[in-house]
Amino acid sequence: MIDSQLHLIATDLDPMAIRKVTMKKQTIEANYIVALRPHLKTFLKNISSKFTVAVYTYGIREYAAAMVDLFDPYRKYICRVLSREDTVTF
């Protein structure tokens, strides 16, 4: 039996603990200072046991993947990463 209800929980994973991320796209290198909120992994563990978790950003795909790699490198909690390339413009 499939649950026909769709539940959406939207939250801002605005970071708190600082890490440096370097991304390279072709010949461009960008540095970001990223901070992860305290208890983020606990939150993801708890919510992923009840919901399918996806991350969306209007940033580029490489940025989205780099951010998710910081807090879920083995994709134990996050099942899908969506970025601006996944949006439709009218």
C-alpha positions in Angstrom: 0.0 0.0 0.0 1.3 3.4 -0.9 0.6 6.5 1.2 -1.1 8.9 -1.1 -0.3 11.9 1.1 2.8 14.0 0.4 4.4 15.7 3.4 6.8 18.5 2.9 9.1 19.8 5.6 11.1 22.8 4.5 14.0 23.9 6.5 17.0 26.1 6.1 20.2 24.2 6.7 22.0 27.5 7.1 25.4 26.5 8.5 27.1 27.1 11.8 30.4 25.1 12.2 33.1 26.5 9.9 34.8 24.5 7.1 36.5 25.5 4.0 35.4 24.1 0.6 37.3 24.5 -2.6 35.4 23.8 -5.8 36.9 23.7 -9.3 34.8 24.1 -12.4 36.8 23.9 -15.6 39.4 26.6 -14.9 37.6 28.5 -12.2 38.3 27.8 -8.6 36.1 29.1 -5.8 36.6 29.0 -2.0 33.6 29.0 0.4 33.6 29.2 4.1 30.8 26.9 5.3 29.4 26.4 8.8 27.3 23.5 9.8 24.6 23.9 12.4 25.0 22.0 15.7 23.2 18.6 15.7 22.7 18.7 11.9 23.6 15.0 11.6 21.2 14.0 14.4 18.4 16.0 12.7 19.1 14.3 9.4 19.3 10.9 10.9 15.9 11.4 12.7 14.1 13.0 9.8 15.4 10.5 7.2 13.9 7.6 9.2 10.4 9.1 8.7 10.7 11.0 5.4 12.5 11.0 2.1 15.0 13.8 2.3 16.1 15.9 -0.7 18.2 19.1 -0.8 17.4 21.9 -3.1 19.5 25.0 -3.9 19.4 27.5 -6.7 23.1 27.2 -6.8 24.9 25.2 -9.5 25.0 21.4 -9.3 28.7 21.3 -8.2 28.0 23.6 -5.3 25.0 21.6 -4.2 27.0 18.3 -4.3 30.0 19.9 -2.5 27.7 21.1 0.3 25.9 17.8 0.8 29.3 16.0 0.8 30.1 18.0 3.9 27.3 16.7 6.0 26.3 13.5 4.3 29.3 12.2 2.3 27.9 8.6 2.0 24.4 9.7 1.2 22.9 7.9 4.2 20.3 10.6 4.8 20.0 12.6 1.6 18.4 10.7 -1.3 18.4 13.5 -3.9 20.2 16.8 -4.6 18.5 19.3 -6.8 20.0 22.5 -8.2 19.2 25.3 -10.6 19.8 22.9 -13.5 16.8 20.9 -12.3 14.4 23.8 -12.4 12.1 24.7 -15.3 11.8 28.3 -16.4 8.8 29.6 -18.3 
